[in-house]
């Protein structure tokens, strides 16, 4: 089977990403089984089935792609007509396959992410992602624009695919905690230049950016918040230039709702308190190198999260600024024991979705975390 299927409008070639290089998808590669997740093969579907269905779907949604390009990319001018495209298989995630579609236009290259699922769990994830991104991304530049969503249909006698096309954040990369001689540090998985451990200042900026992004989509009235994100899943991606600020994006939204233990009549200040506690706790949670043991980021990272949280609230208008001031005053009145007790319903809610290793990591550190959190709050209040 050829790596390029001709098209009357523009050809689409097939490629595989490998470390810092890419190669064409040859016949041997295309005959390999398609992965259902990072460790399970599909019993009958192959990479050829995947590429064929993805290519057909891209062609059927050319008008949606053209409309997205016509709106301009990240605020830039529309890039012009498409001449050709490259579909690059990037990785298999926990529930769906991630590819990059490079659209070669008359004015340069624009990339989309093509997320593909062939299991019911994966299709459900893409369905939620499409709905929530369409709702939240227009008001949050840290989230990708949704380009099109195709529900699973019979593609072969062997199975079904769903595809979700969203904005690709160019030069943004997954990052994870890694062990160094100086302790835990953030390592950027740069597929172009190779992995690199970030400077201390840049590491603090990551959680600062994560916090600001999450606050941007928080609803003060209902307490609805982006939930079930995890550093270990590579949900937050980072651009860290040698000179200039670190930039953070969130590539998926799995759930958007108030915390399950808070009722509809909960006051906005209480919603904000638990949102803050949840954010500051889970932003410290990762897995070593993304796949190893559950791990906990040092307190120096926490200061960035606290500062980012209040900076975003303070800049979001008078109502948010007042609510932020009320939260500061409330937190100042808490003793360490009271704030640790307030964490109890959060920890209980985590048992619904976090693995046991993560629950142990949080539970064994919660008292020290609260001490560090209160110290960080005092530091932010002084600045």
LINTA-V298119 format. One record per pair of residues at least 12 apart in sequence whose ideal C-beta (glycine too) atoms are under 10 Angstrom apart, sorted by the first residue. I is the first residue (numbers start at 1). J is the second residue. Records with the same first field share a line. If there is no record, write none. Layout:
I=J, J
//
This chain:
1=14, 25, 26, 27, 29, 30, 31, 46, 47, 48, 51, 52
2=14, 24, 25, 26, 27, 30
3=15, 16, 23, 24, 25, 26, 27, 29, 30, 51, 86, 87
4=24, 25, 55, 84, 85, 86, 87
5=51, 52, 55, 56, 59, 87
7=55, 58, 59, 62, 84, 85
8=59
9=59, 62, 66, 81, 82, 83, 84, 85
10=58, 59, 62, 81, 82, 83, 84, 85, 103, 104, 105
11=55, 83, 84, 85, 86, 104
12=51, 54, 55, 56, 58, 59, 84, 85, 86, 87, 101, 102, 103
13=25, 51, 55, 84, 85, 86, 87, 88, 102
14=26, 29, 30, 47, 48, 50, 51, 52, 54, 55, 86, 87, 88, 89, 99
15=29, 51, 86, 87, 88, 89, 90, 99, 100, 102
16=29, 30, 32, 47, 88, 89, 90, 99
17=88, 89, 90, 91, 98, 99, 100, 191
18=89, 191
19=191, 194, 195
20=190, 191, 192, 193, 194, 195
21=191, 192
22=86, 88, 89, 90, 100, 102, 191
23=88
24=86
25=47, 48, 50, 51, 87, 88, 89
27=48
29=46, 47, 48, 51, 89
30=46, 47, 48, 49, 50, 51, 52
31=46, 47, 48
32=46, 47, 48
33=45, 46, 47, 49
34=46, 47, 48, 49, 50, 51, 89, 92, 97, 116, 118, 158, 159, 161
35=47, 50, 91, 92, 93, 97, 118
36=92, 95, 96, 97, 117, 118, 119, 121, 122, 159
37=92, 93, 94, 95, 96, 97, 119, 121, 122
38=91, 92, 93, 94, 95, 291
39=92, 94
40=92, 119
42=118, 119, 158, 159
43=158, 159
44=156, 157, 158, 159
45=118, 155, 156, 158, 159, 160, 161
46=156, 158
47=89, 97
48=156
49=118, 155, 156, 158, 159, 161
50=87, 89, 97, 99, 116, 118, 155, 159, 161, 163
51=87, 89, 99, 116
52=155, 156, 161
53=116, 118, 150, 152, 153, 155, 156, 159, 160, 161, 162, 163
54=87, 89, 97, 99, 101, 114, 116, 150, 155, 161, 163, 165
55=85, 87, 101, 114
56=150, 155, 161, 163
57=114, 116, 148, 150, 153, 155, 161, 162, 163, 165
58=85, 87, 101, 103, 112, 114, 148, 150, 163, 165
59=85
60=148, 150, 163
61=147, 148, 149, 150, 163, 165
62=82, 148
63=148
64=146, 147, 148, 149, 150, 165
65=82, 85, 101, 103, 110, 112, 147, 148, 165
66=78, 81, 82
67=147, 148
68=103, 110, 112, 145, 146, 147, 148, 165, 166, 167
69=81, 82, 103, 105, 107, 110, 112, 147
71=145
73=103, 105, 108, 110, 111, 112, 145, 167, 168, 170
74=110, 141, 145, 167, 169, 170
75=141
76=107, 108, 110
77=107
78=105, 107, 110
79=103, 104, 105, 106, 107, 108, 109, 110
80=105, 106, 107, 108, 110
81=103, 105, 106, 107
82=103, 104, 105, 106, 110
83=103, 104, 105, 106
84=102, 103, 104, 105
85=101, 102, 103, 104, 105, 109, 110, 111, 112
86=99, 100, 101, 102, 103, 104, 109, 111
87=99, 100, 101, 102, 112, 114
88=100, 101, 102, 111, 114
89=114, 116
90=113, 114, 168, 191
91=174, 191, 234
92=116
93=115, 117, 122, 125, 233, 234, 235, 252
94=121, 122, 125, 230, 232, 233, 234
95=115, 117, 119, 121, 122, 123, 124, 125, 126, 233, 252, 254
96=114, 115, 116, 117, 118, 119, 121, 122, 123, 125, 126, 129, 161, 162, 163, 164, 252
97=114, 115, 116, 117, 118, 122, 161, 163
98=113, 114, 115, 116, 168, 234, 251
99=112, 113, 114, 115, 116, 163, 165, 168
100=112, 113, 114, 168, 170, 191
101=113, 114, 147, 165, 168
102=168, 170
103=168
109=170
110=167, 168, 170
111=167, 168, 169, 170
112=144, 145, 147, 148, 165, 166, 167, 168
113=144, 147, 164, 165, 166, 167, 168, 169, 251, 252
114=147, 148, 163, 164, 165, 166, 168
115=129, 130, 149, 162, 163, 164, 165, 166, 251, 252
116=150, 152, 161, 162, 163, 164, 165
117=129, 152, 160, 161, 162, 163, 164
118=152, 155, 158, 159, 160, 161, 162
119=152, 159, 160, 162
120=152, 160, 162
122=152, 161, 162
123=151, 152, 160, 161, 162, 163, 164
124=162, 254
125=162, 164, 252, 254
126=149, 150, 151, 152, 161, 162, 163, 164, 166, 252
127=149, 151, 152, 162, 164
128=228, 252, 253, 254, 255, 256
129=144, 146, 149, 164, 166, 251, 252, 253, 254, 255
130=146, 147, 148, 149, 150, 151, 162, 163, 164, 165, 166, 253
131=146, 149, 253, 256
132=146, 217, 226, 252, 253, 254, 255, 256, 257
133=145, 146, 147, 149, 164, 166, 167, 250, 251, 252, 253, 256
134=146, 149, 166, 253
135=217, 253, 256
136=216, 217, 224, 226, 250, 253, 256
137=166, 167, 217, 250, 253
139=216, 217
140=213, 214, 215, 216, 217, 226, 249, 250, 253
141=213, 216, 249
142=169, 209, 210, 212, 213, 214, 216, 217, 226, 236, 247, 248, 249, 250, 251
143=166, 167, 169, 213, 216, 217, 226, 249, 250, 251, 252, 253
144=164, 165, 166, 167, 168, 169, 237, 249, 250, 251, 252, 253
145=165, 166, 167
146=164, 165, 166, 167
147=164, 165, 166, 167, 168
148=163, 164, 165, 166
149=162, 163, 164, 165, 166
150=162, 163, 164, 165
151=163, 164
164=252
166=251, 252
167=249, 251
168=251
169=237, 238, 239, 247, 248, 249, 250, 251
170=239
171=190, 191, 192, 193, 237, 238, 239, 240, 241, 247
172=188, 190, 236, 237, 238, 239, 240, 247, 248, 249, 251
173=187, 188, 189, 190, 191, 192, 193, 195, 196, 234, 237, 238, 239, 240
174=187, 188, 189, 190, 191, 231, 233, 234, 235, 236, 237, 238, 251, 290
175=187, 188, 189, 190, 195, 196, 197, 198, 203, 206, 231, 234, 236, 237, 238, 240, 246, 248, 286, 290
176=188, 189, 195, 231, 232, 234, 286, 287, 288, 289, 290, 291, 292, 295
177=203, 231, 232, 284, 285, 286, 287, 288, 289, 290, 292, 295, 296, 297, 298, 301
178=195, 197, 286, 288, 289, 290, 292, 295
179=288, 289, 292, 295
180=197
182=197, 200
183=298, 300
184=203, 286, 288, 295, 296, 297, 298, 300, 301
185=197, 198, 199, 200, 203, 297, 298, 301
186=198, 199, 200, 202, 203, 204, 205, 206, 207, 231, 238, 240, 246, 286, 297, 301
187=203, 289, 290
188=202, 203, 206, 237, 238, 239, 240, 246
189=234, 237, 238, 289, 290
190=238, 239, 240
195=289
196=240, 242
198=238, 240, 246
199=240, 242, 246
200=300
201=245, 246, 304
202=238, 240, 241, 242, 245, 246
203=238, 240, 246, 297, 298, 300, 301, 304
204=246, 300, 301, 302, 303, 304, 305, 307, 308
205=238, 240, 245, 246, 247, 248, 301, 304, 307, 308
206=231, 236, 238, 240, 246, 247, 248, 283, 297, 301, 304, 305, 308
207=231, 236, 246, 248, 279, 280, 283, 284, 297, 300, 301, 302, 303, 304, 305, 306, 307, 308, 309
208=245, 246, 248, 283, 301, 303, 304, 305, 306, 307, 308, 309, 311, 312
209=236, 238, 239, 245, 246, 247, 248, 249, 250, 304, 305, 308, 312
210=229, 231, 235, 236, 238, 248, 249, 250, 279, 282, 283, 301, 304, 305, 308, 309
211=248, 276, 279, 280, 283, 304, 305, 306, 307, 308, 309, 310, 311, 312, 313
212=248, 305, 307, 308, 309, 310, 311, 312, 313, 315
213=226, 229, 236, 248, 249, 250, 308, 312
214=226, 227, 229, 236, 248, 250, 275, 278, 279, 282, 283, 305, 308, 309, 312
215=272, 275, 276, 279, 308, 309, 310, 311, 312, 313, 315, 316, 320, 324
216=250, 312, 313, 315, 316
217=250, 253, 256
218=256, 271, 272, 275, 276, 279, 309, 312, 313, 316, 320
219=256, 257, 258, 268, 271, 275
220=268, 269, 271, 272, 275, 313, 316, 319, 320, 323
221=268, 271, 319
222=257, 258, 262, 264, 266, 268, 271
223=257, 258, 259, 262, 263, 264, 266, 267, 268, 270, 271, 272, 274, 275
224=255, 256, 257, 258, 259, 271, 275
225=255, 256, 257, 258, 259, 271, 272, 274, 275, 278, 279
226=250, 252, 253, 254, 255, 256, 257, 279
227=253, 254, 255, 256, 257, 258, 259, 260, 278, 282, 349, 353
228=252, 253, 254, 255, 256, 257, 282, 352, 353, 354
229=250, 251, 252, 253, 254, 255, 279, 282, 283
230=254, 282, 285, 286, 287, 353, 354, 355, 358
231=282, 283, 284, 285, 286, 287, 290, 295, 297
232=285, 286, 287, 288, 289, 290, 291, 292, 294, 295, 355, 358
233=251, 252, 254, 286, 287, 290
234=251, 252, 290
235=249, 250, 251, 252, 253, 254
236=248, 249, 250, 251, 252, 283
237=249, 250, 251
246=304
248=308
254=353
255=353
258=271, 274, 275
259=271, 274, 275, 277, 278, 345, 346, 349
260=345, 348, 349, 352
261=274, 344, 345, 346, 348, 349
262=274, 275, 345, 349
268=319, 323, 326, 327
269=322, 323, 326, 327, 329, 330
270=327, 330, 342
271=323
272=309, 313, 320, 323, 324, 326, 327, 330
273=326, 327, 330, 331, 334, 339, 342
274=342, 343, 345, 346, 349
275=309, 327
276=305, 306, 309, 310, 313, 324, 327, 330, 331, 373, 377
277=331, 339, 342, 343, 345, 346, 369, 370, 373
278=343, 346, 349, 350
279=305, 306, 308, 309
280=302, 305, 306, 309, 369, 370, 372, 373, 376, 377
281=296, 302, 305, 343, 346, 347, 350, 362, 365, 366, 369, 370, 373
282=305, 346, 350, 354, 358, 362
283=297, 301, 302, 304, 305, 306, 308, 309
284=296, 297, 298, 299, 301, 302, 305, 361, 362, 365, 369, 372, 373
285=297, 350, 354, 358, 361, 362, 365
286=358, 361
287=355, 357, 358, 361
293=357, 361
294=354, 355, 356, 357, 358, 359, 360, 361, 362
295=357, 358, 361
296=358, 361, 362, 364, 365, 368, 369
298=372
299=368, 369, 371, 372, 373, 375, 376
300=372, 376
301=376
302=369, 372, 373, 375, 376, 377, 379
303=372, 373, 375, 376, 377, 379, 380, 383
304=376
305=373, 376
306=331, 373, 375, 376, 377, 378, 379, 380, 381
307=376, 379, 380, 383
308=380
309=324, 327, 380
310=324, 325, 327, 328, 377, 380, 381, 383
311=324, 380
312=324
313=325, 327, 328
327=377
328=377, 380, 381
329=381
331=373, 374, 377, 378, 380, 381
332=374, 377, 378, 381
334=370, 373, 374, 377
335=370, 374
336=367, 368, 370, 371, 373, 374
337=367, 370
338=370
339=366, 367, 369, 370, 371, 373, 374, 377
340=366, 367, 368, 369, 370, 371, 373
341=370
342=370
343=362, 363, 366, 367, 369, 370, 373
344=366
346=362, 366
347=359, 362, 363, 366
350=362, 363
351=363
//
